Amino acid sequence: MTSLEPAPNAERDSRRWGPRGTAGATFAGLLEFDGVSKRFGRTAAVADVSLMLKPGEIACLLGPSGCGKTTLLRIAAGIEKPDSGRLLFDGQEMAGPSRFVPPEKRNIGLMFQDFALFPHLSILENVAFGLKNLPPAEARTIARHALERVGLAHYAGNYPHHLSGGEQQRVALARALVPRPQVMLMDEPFSGLDQRLRESVRAETLTLLRETRASCLLVTHDPVEAMGLADRIFLMRQGHLIQSGTPEQLYRHPVDAAAARFFSDTNEVKGRVVAAAVETPLGSFPLPSKVGGPDALVLIRPQGIRRAEPGAGTEGLVMETRFQGDDVKCTILFKGIEEPLTALIDARSAPQRGGPAWFRIDPEHVFVFESATSQPI
């Protein structure tokens, strides 16, 4: 294949990346936001956010569009200056009241969703672009090794428009990592890829980040992506840091109803507080100490509704069923609940549509909150 021959189509991106080397390790950095705030006009994009990215950690800033996560990333990159608070890198102030260090002095790697490859440069030249302080021959050797690691060394002489989206993403990753940054900043890097390709490239990116041992802060609006990549998740809402912890902590112990809804679909049932429990048509659930008042909001994940033996749970009318492979999505009407509930039932034990069936509730998928916390995230 000549250097100008187009690469095959995107189908190959879902395959194995091919022969690869091993990525060089770096010295991971510690990144800290200390009471950082940023306004754009009357809008508070970030409000008094404090968080720490530990050395070698992969963390995700997670939240819907407009929650402030990209603004935080741009502050870390040096593209934006905070209005107040400080950004520290290994204990040294990068941005704050008394100091601002430009992006090129921060030893960070940047990767954005549009890849930002230079169309007039070859793939090898794109990767070597950040190594201008090295002799050209040495820079090309290092860049070629980086391309080997992402399985694209045989396309070194091609140009970006010859490559598919997944390949361009891998070139952008190699270019960002080749200077061995202490901190990698990634803004929705997989959003431009189709679902199957996104999963494979995401897995390989995680492997490469682990090999380099660089600290990584990644912005995403996808909770599944955050849970699959992150050691720790920072959940953002309207410029505020709402909750932080491991993926399992945030999934199993959401701080409020909006956080629970963000991580999965939920059914919402009104409950009545009686002593230390919440009574609902589906049964009684323990009342958290932080919940007071005569009423409570009970959220039940669809996978928390299970089949039960007759008389051993709550009877419901199965109004609709949709086969989804391993599971069947059921719409069920229960007495005392106005709206039908959604359940994900194992396909081997799924009920028949149009008839009654008995169900039980798995308490691991039940969350009880104040009724007033029903606002969306």
N, C-alpha and C positions, 0 to 999 in steps of 0.2 A: 504494500500500500504506500503510495506517495504521500508526502506531507500535505498535499491539497486534496486528497481523496476523502470524501465525506465518510464519517464513521457510520456503522450500522445504526438502525433505529433504536428507540428507547427500550425495546424488549430485552436487550442484553443487560440493561441495568438491574433487572430483577434477578439476574443470575449472579454467580459468585464473582467476586472482583478479580479473580485471576492471581497469578504469582505476585507476591508482595514481600517486601523486606520488613524490617522492624523499625518503628518510629523512634527517634532519639528522645531521651528523657530531658526534662528541664527542671529548674528549681521552682516549685509552685509558690505563688504569692498569696498573701492575705489581703483581701479587699474589704474595707469597712465603710459603710454609710453611717454618719453620726448626725442625727437630727436634720437630715437633708430636706429642704423644701424648694419648690420651683413653681412659679406662676407664669402663665401666658395671658396677659391682660387681666381679666377678672376671674379667670379659671385657675384654680389651684391644681396643677397637674400632679404634684407630689407634695404631701403635707407631713412634715416632721417624721420622716422615715429613718429608722435605725435598723441596720442588719449587718451581718458579717458573713463573708464568703471565706471559708477556711482553706488553708493550703491543700491542694489536691482534690478539693471537693467539687462535685458537679451539682449545681443548684439551679432551680428554675424560678423565674419571676412569672407567676401565673395569674391570669385574670382576663376579663373581657376587654374589648377595644375601649380605649379612653380611660383605663384605670391607672395609668401612670407608669407602667412597667417599662415601656420603651424610653420614656423620659429618664428614668433611673439609669438605663443602660447607656444612653447618650451622655449623661453626666459622668459615668464611669469612664467612657471613652474620651472625654474631653471635648466633645462636640457641643455640649451645653454647660453653662456655668450655674451652679446652685445659687439661689437667692440668699439662702442661709444654711447653716450646717457645714459639715466638712466631709470630704472624701479622703480616706487614708489608704495608702498602699504600703504594706509591711510597716505600718506605724508612722509613715511619713505622709504629711499632708500634700495631696495632689491638687485639691481645690477647696477653698475656704475663704474666710475673711482676709487672710494675710498672704495667700499664695495661690497661684494657678499654674500648673505644669501643663504644657501643650501635649497633644496626643502622641506626637512622635517621641516624646521623652518618657512615656509611661510603661514601656515594655509590655504592651497588650496586643492581642490578636483580635481582629474584627472580622465578623462574617455576617452578612445581611442576606435577606431573602432574595434579592435580585442578583446575587453572585458578584456583580460589579467587576466582571473580567474586562480587560482591555481588548477590544476587538481587533486592533491592529498588531497585537503582539501574539506570538505563538504560545502554545500551552506552556512550554518550558520557560519562555521569557516572562509569562504571567507569574509563574511560581517563583522565579528568581527575582522578581521586581523589588521585594523587600530586603534584598541582600546586597544593596548597592555599596555598602561599606566593605565588601569583600572583593578580592580580585575576580574578574569575570569568569575565569576558568573554574575557580573554586565555587563560585555562586552557582554555576551551571551543574557542577557535580552534586552539590547539596540539593538543588532543585530536582534533578533527575532521580535522586534517591527518594525524595518525597513523592514523586509521581509513581515510583515503583511501589511505594507503600499503599497507594490508593489504586493500584492496578492499571495505571494509565501511561506508563513509560513509553509504550509503543505509539502513543499519540502525541509525543513531545513536540513534533514539528507541525502538528495541525493547529488550526485556529479555533477560537471558541464557537463560532457558528457551525463548525463541522460536528460538534459534539451534542449529544442529547442533554436534556435538563439534568438528569441524574449525574452524568459525567461532569457537567459544568459545576455542579454542586461539590463534587469531589475535588475538582481543581481548586475551587475557592477555599475549601478546607485545607488542602495541601499548602496553598499560598499563605493562609493565615497562620499555620503552625510551623512553617519552615524557619522563621526567625527564632523559634523556641520561646514564645512569650510566656511570662509567668502567669498571666491571666488571659483566658479566651472569653470574648463577649460575642454572643450569637443571638441575632434578632430574627425569630421565626424562620430559621434556615431551611426548613423542610416544607413550608407551606405551598411552594410552587410545584411540588411533585405529586403525582397521582398516588392513591392510597397504597397499593401494593409496593410500588417503588419507594415510597416514603418509609415504609417499615424496614425494608432491607438496608437502605442508606442510613437510616437512623441507627440501626444496630451496629453497622460498621463504623459510624462516627463515634459511637460510645466506646467501641473497642479501641479506636485510635486515641481518643482522649484519655482513656485509662493508661495506654502505653506511654504517652507523653507526660502524664502525671501533672499537666497544667491545671490550675484552678479554672473552672468554667462557670460562667453565669449566662444562662440561656433564657430568652424571652419566648413565651408561647401562650396561646389562648386555649390550647387543647389539654384538658386534664389527663387524658390517656397518655399523651406524649410526655407530660411532666412526670407522671407516675412511672413510666417506663425508662426514663433517663436519669432522673434526679436522685441524689442522695438526700437532698432536702428541698422543700418547696416553700416559697414565699408567696402567699396568696394576697393579691392586691384588690382593692375596691375603692373607686372614687378617690384615688391619690393616697390612700392609707394602706398600711400593712395590717391586714386583718388577722392572719394566722400564719405561723411557720412551724415546720416540723418535717419528719420523714413522710414519704407518701402514705405509708400505712397509718400513721397518726392522723393525718388530715382526712383520710378516707373513713376511718373508723370512729374518729372523734371530732367531727366538724364543730366549729365554734358557734355557729348559728344555722338557722334554716336555710339562708341563702347560700352558705358554704356547702351544706349538704346537697342542695339542688345542683350546685355547680359541678360536683364530682359524679353525679349519676342522676338518672330519672328517679322521681319519687311519687308516691301516692300520698295525698294529704287528707287526713281524717281529723275532725274536731273531737276533742276529748273533754271529759268533765273530771275535775280534780276531786278525789275522795280520799281523805287522809293522806297517805304517802304514795298514792297510785293515781293513774289516769285511766278512767273507764271509757271504753269505746265499744261499738258494736262488734269489734273483732277480738275483744278481750281486754284484760287489764295489764297495764305496763307500769314499771317503777317510775316514780316522779323524781327527776333530778332536783338537787337542793336549790339550784339557781332559778327554778321555775316556780312562780307563785300565782295567786289569783284563782278564780273559780274555773277557768277554762285553760286548755293547753292545745298546742298544735302537734299532732303526731304524724311524722313522716315515715313511710314504709317503702323501702326499695322493692321494685318488682321481683327481684330474685329472693326476697324475703317472704314471699307468699308461696307456701308449699302444699302439696296434696296431703290429705289426712284420711284416716279411716272414718267411715260413717259414724257420727256421734262423738268423734274425738277432737272436733274443732268447730268451725263455723261453716254453715251451709251457704252456698252462693249459686247464682244462676249464671252459667257460662254463656255469654252473649255472642262472643266472637273468638275464633282461634286463627293464628297465622303461623305456619310452619317456618322455622328459621334455622334448620339444620339440627344442632344438638338440642335446641330449646324450641318451645312453642309459646308464642306470645298470646296470652289470653286476656280477654276483657270480661270482668266478672262483676255482677251486681249483687251487693249484699244488703240485707234488710237493715234499715236504719241509716244507710249512707246514700245520699242523694245521687252522687256521681259514680259511675262504674270505676273499678280499680283495674290496674294493669298488673299482670303477673307473668313472670318467665318461668315456665314449668319444664322440667326435663322431658324431652320428647317421648321417652319410654313410659312415662306415667301421666301424660297429658290427658285432660278430660275431653269429652266429646262436646262439640258446640250444640247449644240449644237445650241442654239438660242441666240438672242440678249436680253439684259435686261438693265435697267437703274439703276445707282448707285450714291450715294452721299457719301461724306467724312465727318466723324465726327472729328472736329478739336481737340478734346481732345486726339485723338490718332495720332496726327501729330506732328513731330519734325523737325525743320529746323536747319541745321548745315553748317559749312564751308565745301566745297567739299573736302578739304584736310583731313578731319577727318574720312575718310572712312576705316581706318585700323581696323582690328579685335582687340578685347580686349585681 
